[in-house]
């Protein structure tokens, strides 16, 4: 049995690069959908005291802009299409 090491190395490097690329694109999409939290009146520095009569500041969720949402969903679509193409290459041949 003869193993073509050059072809094996080429397949390994391409598959590794595609896997890292897909992970990066998916992470970018998740990062774009993550909205920061903020307090209505700005950040506060609270000091721990024995007095429990004061309530901590409330936080509100800020929704990402439409541009960030569209870009994130395009990243997810690119990942899904890449996976579907990979399955097509495996199943159809």
HTML snippet that shows the backbone in 3Dmol.js (N, CA, C, O; Angstrom):
<script src="https://3Dmol.org/build/3Dmol-min.js"></script>
<div id="view" style="width:600px;height:400px;position:relative"></div>
<script>
const pdb = `
ATOM      1  N   UNK A   1       0.842  -1.179   0.000  1.00  0.00           N
ATOM      2  CA  UNK A   1       0.000   0.000   0.000  1.00  0.00           C
ATOM      3  C   UNK A   1       0.884   1.237   0.000  1.00  0.00           C
ATOM      4  O   UNK A   1       1.795   1.380   0.815  1.00  0.00           O
ATOM      5  N   UNK A   2       0.589   2.114  -0.929  1.00  0.00           N
ATOM      6  CA  UNK A   2       1.396   3.320  -1.079  1.00  0.00           C
ATOM      7  C   UNK A   2       0.541   4.534  -0.719  1.00  0.00           C
ATOM      8  O   UNK A   2      -0.546   4.711  -1.269  1.00  0.00           O
ATOM      9  N   UNK A   3       1.021   5.364   0.194  1.00  0.00           N
ATOM     10  CA  UNK A   3       0.299   6.568   0.622  1.00  0.00           C
ATOM     11  C   UNK A   3       0.928   7.775  -0.057  1.00  0.00           C
ATOM     12  O   UNK A   3       2.142   7.968   0.005  1.00  0.00           O
ATOM     13  N   UNK A   4       0.117   8.566  -0.689  1.00  0.00           N
ATOM     14  CA  UNK A   4       0.596   9.809  -1.309  1.00  0.00           C
ATOM     15  C   UNK A   4       0.576  10.907  -0.244  1.00  0.00           C
ATOM     16  O   UNK A   4      -0.455  11.531   0.006  1.00  0.00           O
ATOM     17  N   UNK A   5       1.719  11.124   0.368  1.00  0.00           N
ATOM     18  CA  UNK A   5       1.796  12.051   1.489  1.00  0.00           C
ATOM     19  C   UNK A   5       1.569  13.494   1.072  1.00  0.00           C
ATOM     20  O   UNK A   5       1.043  14.278   1.861  1.00  0.00           O
ATOM     21  N   UNK A   6       1.940  13.860  -0.112  1.00  0.00           N
ATOM     22  CA  UNK A   6       1.712  15.231  -0.578  1.00  0.00           C
ATOM     23  C   UNK A   6       0.218  15.513  -0.703  1.00  0.00           C
ATOM     24  O   UNK A   6      -0.255  16.566  -0.277  1.00  0.00           O
ATOM     25  N   UNK A   7      -0.517  14.583  -1.282  1.00  0.00           N
ATOM     26  CA  UNK A   7      -1.970  14.751  -1.412  1.00  0.00           C
ATOM     27  C   UNK A   7      -2.632  14.749  -0.033  1.00  0.00           C
ATOM     28  O   UNK A   7      -3.559  15.519   0.218  1.00  0.00           O
ATOM     29  N   UNK A   8      -2.155  13.886   0.851  1.00  0.00           N
ATOM     30  CA  UNK A   8      -2.692  13.842   2.208  1.00  0.00           C
ATOM     31  C   UNK A   8      -2.465  15.169   2.931  1.00  0.00           C
ATOM     32  O   UNK A   8      -3.370  15.691   3.581  1.00  0.00           O
ATOM     33  N   UNK A   9      -1.261  15.705   2.816  1.00  0.00           N
ATOM     34  CA  UNK A   9      -0.946  16.990   3.443  1.00  0.00           C
ATOM     35  C   UNK A   9      -1.769  18.129   2.863  1.00  0.00           C
ATOM     36  O   UNK A   9      -2.202  19.020   3.594  1.00  0.00           O
ATOM     37  N   UNK A  10      -1.985  18.105   1.557  1.00  0.00           N
ATOM     38  CA  UNK A  10      -2.783  19.145   0.915  1.00  0.00           C
ATOM     39  C   UNK A  10      -4.232  19.100   1.403  1.00  0.00           C
ATOM     40  O   UNK A  10      -4.818  20.137   1.717  1.00  0.00           O
ATOM     41  N   UNK A  11      -4.800  17.912   1.465  1.00  0.00           N
ATOM     42  CA  UNK A  11      -6.177  17.768   1.945  1.00  0.00           C
ATOM     43  C   UNK A  11      -6.280  18.199   3.405  1.00  0.00           C
ATOM     44  O   UNK A  11      -7.243  18.860   3.796  1.00  0.00           O
ATOM     45  N   UNK A  12      -5.293  17.827   4.203  1.00  0.00           N
ATOM     46  CA  UNK A  12      -5.296  18.208   5.611  1.00  0.00           C
ATOM     47  C   UNK A  12      -5.236  19.722   5.768  1.00  0.00           C
ATOM     48  O   UNK A  12      -6.002  20.286   6.550  1.00  0.00           O
ATOM     49  N   UNK A  13      -4.358  20.383   5.053  1.00  0.00           N
ATOM     50  CA  UNK A  13      -4.212  21.841   5.187  1.00  0.00           C
ATOM     51  C   UNK A  13      -5.459  22.578   4.708  1.00  0.00           C
ATOM     52  O   UNK A  13      -5.881  23.547   5.340  1.00  0.00           O
ATOM     53  N   UNK A  14      -6.048  22.140   3.613  1.00  0.00           N
ATOM     54  CA  UNK A  14      -7.259  22.799   3.109  1.00  0.00           C
ATOM     55  C   UNK A  14      -8.413  22.607   4.092  1.00  0.00           C
ATOM     56  O   UNK A  14      -9.131  23.559   4.397  1.00  0.00           O
ATOM     57  N   UNK A  15      -8.593  21.395   4.583  1.00  0.00           N
ATOM     58  CA  UNK A  15      -9.695  21.155   5.521  1.00  0.00           C
ATOM     59  C   UNK A  15      -9.474  21.902   6.831  1.00  0.00           C
ATOM     60  O   UNK A  15     -10.430  22.403   7.421  1.00  0.00           O
ATOM     61  N   UNK A  16      -8.244  21.982   7.290  1.00  0.00           N
ATOM     62  CA  UNK A  16      -7.941  22.730   8.511  1.00  0.00           C
ATOM     63  C   UNK A  16      -8.214  24.215   8.305  1.00  0.00           C
ATOM     64  O   UNK A  16      -8.807  24.863   9.168  1.00  0.00           O
ATOM     65  N   UNK A  17      -7.792  24.751   7.179  1.00  0.00           N
ATOM     66  CA  UNK A  17      -8.031  26.167   6.896  1.00  0.00           C
ATOM     67  C   UNK A  17      -9.508  26.507   6.779  1.00  0.00           C
ATOM     68  O   UNK A  17      -9.954  27.544   7.270  1.00  0.00           O
ATOM     69  N   UNK A  18     -10.266  25.630   6.128  1.00  0.00           N
ATOM     70  CA  UNK A  18     -11.712  25.865   5.997  1.00  0.00           C
ATOM     71  C   UNK A  18     -12.381  25.782   7.366  1.00  0.00           C
ATOM     72  O   UNK A  18     -13.266  26.581   7.672  1.00  0.00           O
ATOM     73  N   UNK A  19     -11.970  24.835   8.181  1.00  0.00           N
ATOM     74  CA  UNK A  19     -12.559  24.709   9.519  1.00  0.00           C
ATOM     75  C   UNK A  19     -12.281  25.953  10.362  1.00  0.00           C
ATOM     76  O   UNK A  19     -13.182  26.467  11.026  1.00  0.00           O
ATOM     77  N   UNK A  20     -11.052  26.432  10.338  1.00  0.00           N
ATOM     78  CA  UNK A  20     -10.713  27.639  11.096  1.00  0.00           C
ATOM     79  C   UNK A  20     -11.466  28.850  10.543  1.00  0.00           C
ATOM     80  O   UNK A  20     -11.929  29.698  11.306  1.00  0.00           O
ATOM     81  N   UNK A  21     -11.586  28.926   9.231  1.00  0.00           N
ATOM     82  CA  UNK A  21     -12.329  30.029   8.625  1.00  0.00           C
ATOM     83  C   UNK A  21     -13.800  30.020   9.003  1.00  0.00           C
ATOM     84  O   UNK A  21     -14.370  31.069   9.300  1.00  0.00           O
ATOM     85  N   UNK A  22     -14.424  28.841   8.994  1.00  0.00           N
ATOM     86  CA  UNK A  22     -15.835  28.752   9.379  1.00  0.00           C
ATOM     87  C   UNK A  22     -16.043  29.125  10.840  1.00  0.00           C
ATOM     88  O   UNK A  22     -17.014  29.802  11.180  1.00  0.00           O
ATOM     89  N   UNK A  23     -15.149  28.692  11.689  1.00  0.00           N
ATOM     90  CA  UNK A  23     -15.249  29.058  13.103  1.00  0.00           C
ATOM     91  C   UNK A  23     -15.113  30.563  13.270  1.00  0.00           C
ATOM     92  O   UNK A  23     -15.845  31.164  14.056  1.00  0.00           O
ATOM     93  N   UNK A  24     -14.195  31.178  12.550  1.00  0.00           N
ATOM     94  CA  UNK A  24     -14.009  32.621  12.638  1.00  0.00           C
ATOM     95  C   UNK A  24     -15.235  33.377  12.132  1.00  0.00           C
ATOM     96  O   UNK A  24     -15.662  34.349  12.755  1.00  0.00           O
ATOM     97  N   UNK A  25     -15.804  32.942  11.010  1.00  0.00           N
ATOM     98  CA  UNK A  25     -16.986  33.619  10.461  1.00  0.00           C
ATOM     99  C   UNK A  25     -18.170  33.474  11.420  1.00  0.00           C
ATOM    100  O   UNK A  25     -18.916  34.431  11.629  1.00  0.00           O
ATOM    101  N   UNK A  26     -18.349  32.291  12.002  1.00  0.00           N
ATOM    102  CA  UNK A  26     -19.433  32.096  12.950  1.00  0.00           C
ATOM    103  C   UNK A  26     -19.230  32.967  14.196  1.00  0.00           C
ATOM    104  O   UNK A  26     -20.182  33.561  14.701  1.00  0.00           O
ATOM    105  N   UNK A  27     -17.998  33.041  14.684  1.00  0.00           N
ATOM    106  CA  UNK A  27     -17.706  33.869  15.859  1.00  0.00           C
ATOM    107  C   UNK A  27     -17.950  35.344  15.569  1.00  0.00           C
ATOM    108  O   UNK A  27     -18.427  36.073  16.439  1.00  0.00           O
ATOM    109  N   UNK A  28     -17.632  35.792  14.364  1.00  0.00           N
ATOM    110  CA  UNK A  28     -17.908  37.182  13.989  1.00  0.00           C
ATOM    111  C   UNK A  28     -19.414  37.434  14.014  1.00  0.00           C
ATOM    112  O   UNK A  28     -19.863  38.476  14.493  1.00  0.00           O
ATOM    113  N   UNK A  29     -20.194  36.480  13.498  1.00  0.00           N
ATOM    114  CA  UNK A  29     -21.645  36.620  13.521  1.00  0.00           C
ATOM    115  C   UNK A  29     -22.192  36.703  14.938  1.00  0.00           C
ATOM    116  O   UNK A  29     -23.057  37.531  15.224  1.00  0.00           O
ATOM    117  N   UNK A  30     -21.696  35.857  15.818  1.00  0.00           N
ATOM    118  CA  UNK A  30     -22.143  35.893  17.213  1.00  0.00           C
ATOM    119  C   UNK A  30     -21.740  37.213  17.861  1.00  0.00           C
ATOM    120  O   UNK A  30     -22.518  37.802  18.613  1.00  0.00           O
ATOM    121  N   UNK A  31     -20.537  37.674  17.574  1.00  0.00           N
ATOM    122  CA  UNK A  31     -20.083  38.945  18.132  1.00  0.00           C
ATOM    123  C   UNK A  31     -20.909  40.124  17.648  1.00  0.00           C
ATOM    124  O   UNK A  31     -21.157  41.065  18.402  1.00  0.00           O
ATOM    125  N   UNK A  32     -21.334  40.075  16.399  1.00  0.00           N
ATOM    126  CA  UNK A  32     -22.159  41.166  15.876  1.00  0.00           C
ATOM    127  C   UNK A  32     -23.548  41.179  16.496  1.00  0.00           C
ATOM    128  O   UNK A  32     -24.144  42.246  16.644  1.00  0.00           O
ATOM    129  N   UNK A  33     -24.072  40.015  16.862  1.00  0.00           N
ATOM    130  CA  UNK A  33     -25.388  39.972  17.482  1.00  0.00           C
ATOM    131  C   UNK A  33     -25.357  40.301  18.966  1.00  0.00           C
ATOM    132  O   UNK A  33     -26.392  40.626  19.547  1.00  0.00           O
ATOM    133  N   UNK A  34     -24.197  40.221  19.581  1.00  0.00           N
ATOM    134  CA  UNK A  34     -24.090  40.502  21.014  1.00  0.00           C
ATOM    135  C   UNK A  34     -24.177  41.999  21.229  1.00  0.00           C
ATOM    136  O   UNK A  34     -23.339  42.764  20.752  1.00  0.00           O
ATOM    137  N   UNK A  35     -25.188  42.393  21.943  1.00  0.00           N
ATOM    138  CA  UNK A  35     -25.375  43.820  22.220  1.00  0.00           C
ATOM    139  C   UNK A  35     -24.861  44.123  23.618  1.00  0.00           C
ATOM    140  O   UNK A  35     -25.053  43.317  24.529  1.00  0.00           O
ATOM    141  N   UNK A  36     -24.225  45.240  23.805  1.00  0.00           N
ATOM    142  CA  UNK A  36     -23.737  45.587  25.139  1.00  0.00           C
ATOM    143  C   UNK A  36     -24.899  45.978  26.053  1.00  0.00           C
ATOM    144  O   UNK A  36     -25.936  46.452  25.588  1.00  0.00           O
ATOM    145  N   UNK A  37     -24.715  45.775  27.346  1.00  0.00           N
ATOM    146  CA  UNK A  37     -25.707  46.233  28.314  1.00  0.00           C
ATOM    147  C   UNK A  37     -25.216  47.525  28.923  1.00  0.00           C
ATOM    148  O   UNK A  37     -24.015  47.741  29.081  1.00  0.00           O
ATOM    149  N   UNK A  38     -26.153  48.370  29.259  1.00  0.00           N
ATOM    150  CA  UNK A  38     -25.773  49.630  29.889  1.00  0.00           C
ATOM    151  C   UNK A  38     -26.889  50.061  30.823  1.00  0.00           C
ATOM    152  O   UNK A  38     -28.033  49.626  30.686  1.00  0.00           O
ATOM    153  N   UNK A  39     -26.550  50.913  31.768  1.00  0.00           N
ATOM    154  CA  UNK A  39     -27.546  51.434  32.685  1.00  0.00           C
ATOM    155  C   UNK A  39     -28.189  52.665  32.065  1.00  0.00           C
ATOM    156  O   UNK A  39     -27.564  53.346  31.251  1.00  0.00           O
ATOM    157  N   UNK A  40     -29.440  52.961  32.442  1.00  0.00           N
ATOM    158  CA  UNK A  40     -30.106  54.114  31.851  1.00  0.00           C
ATOM    159  C   UNK A  40     -29.405  55.438  32.154  1.00  0.00           C
ATOM    160  O   UNK A  40     -29.447  56.358  31.337  1.00  0.00           O
ATOM    161  N   UNK A  41     -28.764  55.545  33.316  1.00  0.00           N
ATOM    162  CA  UNK A  41     -28.131  56.807  33.677  1.00  0.00           C
ATOM    163  C   UNK A  41     -26.605  56.736  33.636  1.00  0.00           C
ATOM    164  O   UNK A  41     -25.928  57.549  34.264  1.00  0.00           O
ATOM    165  N   UNK A  42     -26.068  55.774  32.903  1.00  0.00           N
ATOM    166  CA  UNK A  42     -24.617  55.663  32.773  1.00  0.00           C
ATOM    167  C   UNK A  42     -24.030  54.695  33.787  1.00  0.00           C
ATOM    168  O   UNK A  42     -24.745  54.193  34.654  1.00  0.00           O
ATOM    169  N   UNK A  43     -22.748  54.433  33.685  1.00  0.00           N
ATOM    170  CA  UNK A  43     -22.109  53.481  34.600  1.00  0.00           C
ATOM    171  C   UNK A  43     -22.005  54.045  36.007  1.00  0.00           C
ATOM    172  O   UNK A  43     -21.887  55.255  36.203  1.00  0.00           O
ATOM    173  N   UNK A  44     -22.051  53.155  36.972  1.00  0.00           N
ATOM    174  CA  UNK A  44     -21.915  53.555  38.368  1.00  0.00           C
ATOM    175  C   UNK A  44     -20.851  52.709  39.038  1.00  0.00           C
ATOM    176  O   UNK A  44     -20.645  51.545  38.696  1.00  0.00           O
ATOM    177  N   UNK A  45     -20.195  53.309  39.979  1.00  0.00           N
ATOM    178  CA  UNK A  45     -19.254  52.580  40.824  1.00  0.00           C
ATOM    179  C   UNK A  45     -19.953  52.359  42.153  1.00  0.00           C
ATOM    180  O   UNK A  45     -20.240  53.322  42.864  1.00  0.00           O
ATOM    181  N   UNK A  46     -20.230  51.128  42.499  1.00  0.00           N
ATOM    182  CA  UNK A  46     -20.915  50.836  43.757  1.00  0.00           C
ATOM    183  C   UNK A  46     -19.926  50.241  44.743  1.00  0.00           C
ATOM    184  O   UNK A  46     -19.048  49.457  44.383  1.00  0.00           O
ATOM    185  N   UNK A  47     -20.093  50.627  45.969  1.00  0.00           N
ATOM    186  CA  UNK A  47     -19.235  50.145  47.039  1.00  0.00           C
ATOM    187  C   UNK A  47     -20.092  49.281  47.949  1.00  0.00           C
ATOM    188  O   UNK A  47     -21.199  49.674  48.319  1.00  0.00           O
ATOM    189  N   UNK A  48     -19.597  48.125  48.306  1.00  0.00           N
ATOM    190  CA  UNK A  48     -20.349  47.224  49.174  1.00  0.00           C
ATOM    191  C   UNK A  48     -20.431  47.805  50.569  1.00  0.00           C
ATOM    192  O   UNK A  48     -19.415  48.105  51.195  1.00  0.00           O
ATOM    193  N   UNK A  49     -21.661  47.960  51.049  1.00  0.00           N
ATOM    194  CA  UNK A  49     -21.887  48.456  52.409  1.00  0.00           C
ATOM    195  C   UNK A  49     -22.858  47.536  53.099  1.00  0.00           C
ATOM    196  O   UNK A  49     -23.451  46.657  52.473  1.00  0.00           O
ATOM    197  N   UNK A  50     -23.022  47.735  54.384  1.00  0.00           N
ATOM    198  CA  UNK A  50     -23.965  46.932  55.151  1.00  0.00           C
ATOM    199  C   UNK A  50     -25.395  47.412  54.930  1.00  0.00           C
ATOM    200  O   UNK A  50     -26.344  46.706  55.268  1.00  0.00           O
ATOM    201  N   UNK A  51     -25.555  48.603  54.368  1.00  0.00           N
ATOM    202  CA  UNK A  51     -26.883  49.153  54.129  1.00  0.00           C
ATOM    203  C   UNK A  51     -27.485  48.499  52.892  1.00  0.00           C
ATOM    204  O   UNK A  51     -26.960  48.656  51.790  1.00  0.00           O
ATOM    205  N   UNK A  52     -28.589  47.763  53.066  1.00  0.00           N
ATOM    206  CA  UNK A  52     -29.231  47.084  51.949  1.00  0.00           C
ATOM    207  C   UNK A  52     -30.469  47.817  51.456  1.00  0.00           C
ATOM    208  O   UNK A  52     -31.235  47.272  50.661  1.00  0.00           O
ATOM    209  N   UNK A  53     -30.675  49.047  51.918  1.00  0.00           N
ATOM    210  CA  UNK A  53     -31.871  49.774  51.508  1.00  0.00           C
ATOM    211  C   UNK A  53     -31.752  50.323  50.091  1.00  0.00           C
ATOM    212  O   UNK A  53     -32.764  50.612  49.453  1.00  0.00           O
ATOM    213  N   UNK A  54     -30.529  50.470  49.596  1.00  0.00           N
ATOM    214  CA  UNK A  54     -30.364  50.980  48.236  1.00  0.00           C
ATOM    215  C   UNK A  54     -30.454  49.829  47.250  1.00  0.00           C
ATOM    216  O   UNK A  54     -29.974  48.728  47.521  1.00  0.00           O
ATOM    217  N   UNK A  55     -31.059  50.084  46.130  1.00  0.00           N
ATOM    218  CA  UNK A  55     -31.187  49.046  45.106  1.00  0.00           C
ATOM    219  C   UNK A  55     -30.113  49.249  44.046  1.00  0.00           C
ATOM    220  O   UNK A  55     -29.741  50.386  43.754  1.00  0.00           O
ATOM    221  N   UNK A  56     -29.616  48.177  43.474  1.00  0.00           N
ATOM    222  CA  UNK A  56     -28.601  48.334  42.420  1.00  0.00           C
ATOM    223  C   UNK A  56     -29.245  48.912  41.157  1.00  0.00           C
ATOM    224  O   UNK A  56     -30.452  48.778  40.956  1.00  0.00           O
ATOM    225  N   UNK A  57     -28.443  49.552  40.314  1.00  0.00           N
ATOM    226  CA  UNK A  57     -29.002  50.121  39.081  1.00  0.00           C
ATOM    227  C   UNK A  57     -29.507  49.024  38.152  1.00  0.00           C
ATOM    228  O   UNK A  57     -28.920  47.946  38.064  1.00  0.00           O
ATOM    229  N   UNK A  58     -30.589  49.313  37.470  1.00  0.00           N
ATOM    230  CA  UNK A  58     -31.135  48.347  36.525  1.00  0.00           C
ATOM    231  C   UNK A  58     -30.414  48.466  35.194  1.00  0.00           C
ATOM    232  O   UNK A  58     -29.916  49.533  34.834  1.00  0.00           O
ATOM    233  N   UNK A  59     -30.365  47.368  34.475  1.00  0.00           N
ATOM    234  CA  UNK A  59     -29.732  47.385  33.163  1.00  0.00           C
ATOM    235  C   UNK A  59     -30.785  47.140  32.093  1.00  0.00           C
ATOM    236  O   UNK A  59     -31.774  46.446  32.326  1.00  0.00           O
ATOM    237  N   UNK A  60     -30.565  47.704  30.946  1.00  0.00           N
ATOM    238  CA  UNK A  60     -31.467  47.493  29.818  1.00  0.00           C
ATOM    239  C   UNK A  60     -30.679  46.908  28.661  1.00  0.00           C
ATOM    240  O   UNK A  60     -29.505  47.226  28.471  1.00  0.00           O
ATOM    241  N   UNK A  61     -31.336  46.046  27.885  1.00  0.00           N
ATOM    242  CA  UNK A  61     -30.690  45.468  26.703  1.00  0.00           C
ATOM    243  C   UNK A  61     -30.784  46.448  25.557  1.00  0.00           C
ATOM    244  O   UNK A  61     -31.834  47.040  25.310  1.00  0.00           O
ATOM    245  N   UNK A  62     -29.694  46.610  24.870  1.00  0.00           N
ATOM    246  CA  UNK A  62     -29.660  47.454  23.688  1.00  0.00           C
ATOM    247  C   UNK A  62     -29.650  46.541  22.477  1.00  0.00           C
ATOM    248  O   UNK A  62     -28.775  45.683  22.353  1.00  0.00           O
ATOM    249  N   UNK A  63     -30.603  46.713  21.589  1.00  0.00           N
ATOM    250  CA  UNK A  63     -30.705  45.855  20.408  1.00  0.00           C
ATOM    251  C   UNK A  63     -29.681  46.287  19.368  1.00  0.00           C
ATOM    252  O   UNK A  63     -29.508  47.484  19.138  1.00  0.00           O
ATOM    253  N   UNK A  64     -28.994  45.327  18.730  1.00  0.00           N
ATOM    254  CA  UNK A  64     -28.021  45.690  17.692  1.00  0.00           C
ATOM    255  C   UNK A  64     -28.707  46.401  16.523  1.00  0.00           C
ATOM    256  O   UNK A  64     -29.896  46.204  16.272  1.00  0.00           O
ATOM    257  N   UNK A  65     -27.953  47.213  15.829  1.00  0.00           N
ATOM    258  CA  UNK A  65     -28.502  47.937  14.688  1.00  0.00           C
ATOM    259  C   UNK A  65     -28.830  46.966  13.558  1.00  0.00           C
ATOM    260  O   UNK A  65     -28.374  45.823  13.552  1.00  0.00           O
ATOM    261  N   UNK A  66     -29.613  47.431  12.620  1.00  0.00           N
ATOM    262  CA  UNK A  66     -30.030  46.585  11.501  1.00  0.00           C
ATOM    263  C   UNK A  66     -28.822  46.143  10.677  1.00  0.00           C
ATOM    264  O   UNK A  66     -28.806  45.026  10.160  1.00  0.00           O
ATOM    265  N   UNK A  67     -27.826  46.993  10.549  1.00  0.00           N
ATOM    266  CA  UNK A  67     -26.630  46.637   9.789  1.00  0.00           C
ATOM    267  C   UNK A  67     -25.889  45.479  10.459  1.00  0.00           C
ATOM    268  O   UNK A  67     -25.437  44.549   9.791  1.00  0.00           O
ATOM    269  N   UNK A  68     -25.773  45.548  11.773  1.00  0.00           N
ATOM    270  CA  UNK A  68     -25.092  44.474  12.495  1.00  0.00           C
ATOM    271  C   UNK A  68     -25.872  43.173  12.407  1.00  0.00           C
ATOM    272  O   UNK A  68     -25.279  42.105  12.256  1.00  0.00           O
ATOM    273  N   UNK A  69     -27.200  43.250  12.499  1.00  0.00           N
ATOM    274  CA  UNK A  69     -28.007  42.033  12.415  1.00  0.00           C
ATOM    275  C   UNK A  69     -27.927  41.402  11.033  1.00  0.00           C
ATOM    276  O   UNK A  69     -27.783  40.185  10.916  1.00  0.00           O
ATOM    277  N   UNK A  70     -28.018  42.210   9.992  1.00  0.00           N
ATOM    278  CA  UNK A  70     -27.950  41.675   8.627  1.00  0.00           C
ATOM    279  C   UNK A  70     -26.585  41.048   8.366  1.00  0.00           C
ATOM    280  O   UNK A  70     -26.496  39.972   7.775  1.00  0.00           O
ATOM    281  N   UNK A  71     -25.526  41.717   8.805  1.00  0.00           N
ATOM    282  CA  UNK A  71     -24.178  41.188   8.614  1.00  0.00           C
ATOM    283  C   UNK A  71     -23.998  39.877   9.380  1.00  0.00           C
ATOM    284  O   UNK A  71     -23.389  38.939   8.866  1.00  0.00           O
ATOM    285  N   UNK A  72     -24.521  39.808  10.599  1.00  0.00           N
ATOM    286  CA  UNK A  72     -24.417  38.579  11.389  1.00  0.00           C
ATOM    287  C   UNK A  72     -25.150  37.438  10.709  1.00  0.00           C
ATOM    288  O   UNK A  72     -24.631  36.324  10.638  1.00  0.00           O
ATOM    289  N   UNK A  73     -26.353  37.701  10.206  1.00  0.00           N
ATOM    290  CA  UNK A  73     -27.106  36.632   9.542  1.00  0.00           C
ATOM    291  C   UNK A  73     -26.456  36.226   8.233  1.00  0.00           C
ATOM    292  O   UNK A  73     -26.579  35.073   7.821  1.00  0.00           O
ATOM    293  N   UNK A  74     -25.772  37.139   7.573  1.00  0.00           N
ATOM    294  CA  UNK A  74     -25.013  36.768   6.368  1.00  0.00           C
ATOM    295  C   UNK A  74     -23.848  35.843   6.743  1.00  0.00           C
ATOM    296  O   UNK A  74     -23.539  34.910   6.002  1.00  0.00           O
ATOM    297  N   UNK A  75     -23.211  36.092   7.874  1.00  0.00           N
ATOM    298  CA  UNK A  75     -22.146  35.196   8.347  1.00  0.00           C
ATOM    299  C   UNK A  75     -22.709  33.802   8.627  1.00  0.00           C
ATOM    300  O   UNK A  75     -22.099  32.800   8.253  1.00  0.00           O
ATOM    301  N   UNK A  76     -23.871  33.736   9.285  1.00  0.00           N
ATOM    302  CA  UNK A  76     -24.483  32.440   9.571  1.00  0.00           C
ATOM    303  C   UNK A  76     -24.898  31.740   8.279  1.00  0.00           C
ATOM    304  O   UNK A  76     -24.765  30.522   8.160  1.00  0.00           O
ATOM    305  N   UNK A  77     -25.392  32.498   7.327  1.00  0.00           N
ATOM    306  CA  UNK A  77     -25.774  31.912   6.041  1.00  0.00           C
ATOM    307  C   UNK A  77     -24.554  31.351   5.315  1.00  0.00           C
ATOM    308  O   UNK A  77     -24.621  30.274   4.721  1.00  0.00           O
ATOM    309  N   UNK A  78     -23.442  32.079   5.364  1.00  0.00           N
ATOM    310  CA  UNK A  78     -22.214  31.594   4.734  1.00  0.00           C
ATOM    311  C   UNK A  78     -21.755  30.284   5.379  1.00  0.00           C
ATOM    312  O   UNK A  78     -21.302  29.376   4.683  1.00  0.00           O
ATOM    313  N   UNK A  79     -21.870  30.184   6.698  1.00  0.00           N
ATOM    314  CA  UNK A  79     -21.502  28.932   7.381  1.00  0.00           C
ATOM    315  C   UNK A  79     -22.427  27.803   6.961  1.00  0.00           C
ATOM    316  O   UNK A  79     -21.967  26.700   6.665  1.00  0.00           O
ATOM    317  N   UNK A  80     -23.723  28.068   6.932  1.00  0.00           N
ATOM    318  CA  UNK A  80     -24.679  27.016   6.564  1.00  0.00           C
ATOM    319  C   UNK A  80     -24.467  26.554   5.127  1.00  0.00           C
ATOM    320  O   UNK A  80     -24.536  25.358   4.845  1.00  0.00           O
ATOM    321  N   UNK A  81     -24.211  27.488   4.219  1.00  0.00           N
ATOM    322  CA  UNK A  81     -23.979  27.111   2.824  1.00  0.00           C
ATOM    323  C   UNK A  81     -22.684  26.315   2.667  1.00  0.00           C
ATOM    324  O   UNK A  81     -22.619  25.391   1.856  1.00  0.00           O
ATOM    325  N   UNK A  82     -21.671  26.662   3.426  1.00  0.00           N
ATOM    326  CA  UNK A  82     -20.414  25.909   3.372  1.00  0.00           C
ATOM    327  C   UNK A  82     -20.603  24.478   3.858  1.00  0.00           C
ATOM    328  O   UNK A  82     -20.076  23.541   3.259  1.00  0.00           O
ATOM    329  N   UNK A  83     -21.344  24.311   4.930  1.00  0.00           N
ATOM    330  CA  UNK A  83     -21.616  22.973   5.446  1.00  0.00           C
ATOM    331  C   UNK A  83     -22.457  22.179   4.443  1.00  0.00           C
ATOM    332  O   UNK A  83     -22.194  21.001   4.200  1.00  0.00           O
ATOM    333  N   UNK A  84     -23.461  22.826   3.867  1.00  0.00           N
ATOM    334  CA  UNK A  84     -24.304  22.141   2.882  1.00  0.00           C
ATOM    335  C   UNK A  84     -23.488  21.725   1.659  1.00  0.00           C
ATOM    336  O   UNK A  84     -23.692  20.635   1.124  1.00  0.00           O
ATOM    337  N   UNK A  85     -22.574  22.575   1.217  1.00  0.00           N
ATOM    338  CA  UNK A  85     -21.728  22.230   0.074  1.00  0.00           C
ATOM    339  C   UNK A  85     -20.804  21.057   0.418  1.00  0.00           C
ATOM    340  O   UNK A  85     -20.588  20.173  -0.411  1.00  0.00           O
ATOM    341  N   UNK A  86     -20.269  21.050   1.618  1.00  0.00           N
ATOM    342  CA  UNK A  86     -19.433  19.934   2.045  1.00  0.00           C
ATOM    343  C   UNK A  86     -20.205  18.628   2.080  1.00  0.00           C
ATOM    344  O   UNK A  86     -19.689  17.587   1.673  1.00  0.00           O
ATOM    345  N   UNK A  87     -21.437  18.677   2.562  1.00  0.00           N
ATOM    346  CA  UNK A  87     -22.269  17.472   2.558  1.00  0.00           C
ATOM    347  C   UNK A  87     -22.596  17.034   1.153  1.00  0.00           C
ATOM    348  O   UNK A  87     -22.640  15.839   0.861  1.00  0.00           O
ATOM    349  N   UNK A  88     -22.825  17.998   0.280  1.00  0.00           N
ATOM    350  CA  UNK A  88     -23.084  17.665  -1.128  1.00  0.00           C
ATOM    351  C   UNK A  88     -21.883  16.952  -1.745  1.00  0.00           C
ATOM    352  O   UNK A  88     -22.047  15.977  -2.478  1.00  0.00           O
ATOM    353  N   UNK A  89     -20.681  17.436  -1.452  1.00  0.00           N
ATOM    354  CA  UNK A  89     -19.484  16.797  -1.999  1.00  0.00           C
ATOM    355  C   UNK A  89     -19.318  15.376  -1.469  1.00  0.00           C
ATOM    356  O   UNK A  89     -18.847  14.495  -2.189  1.00  0.00           O
ATOM    357  N   UNK A  90     -19.698  15.153  -0.229  1.00  0.00           N
ATOM    358  CA  UNK A  90     -19.553  13.819   0.345  1.00  0.00           C
ATOM    359  C   UNK A  90     -20.632  12.872  -0.165  1.00  0.00           C
ATOM    360  O   UNK A  90     -20.335  11.729  -0.515  1.00  0.00           O
ATOM    361  N   UNK A  91     -21.882  13.334  -0.212  1.00  0.00           N
ATOM    362  CA  UNK A  91     -23.007  12.458  -0.544  1.00  0.00           C
ATOM    363  C   UNK A  91     -23.137  12.220  -2.038  1.00  0.00           C
ATOM    364  O   UNK A  91     -23.363  11.088  -2.465  1.00  0.00           O
ATOM    365  N   UNK A  92     -22.998  13.269  -2.841  1.00  0.00           N
ATOM    366  CA  UNK A  92     -23.275  13.153  -4.266  1.00  0.00           C
ATOM    367  C   UNK A  92     -22.209  12.386  -5.035  1.00  0.00           C
ATOM    368  O   UNK A  92     -22.481  11.902  -6.134  1.00  0.00           O
ATOM    369  N   UNK A  93     -21.030  12.264  -4.499  1.00  0.00           N
ATOM    370  CA  UNK A  93     -19.960  11.602  -5.249  1.00  0.00           C
ATOM    371  C   UNK A  93     -19.762  10.225  -4.757  1.00  0.00           C
ATOM    372  O   UNK A  93     -18.902   9.506  -5.265  1.00  0.00           O
TER     373      UNK A  93
END
`;
const viewer = $3Dmol.createViewer("view");
viewer.addModel(pdb, "pdb");
viewer.setStyle({}, {cartoon: {color: "spectrum"}});
viewer.zoomTo();
viewer.render();
</script>
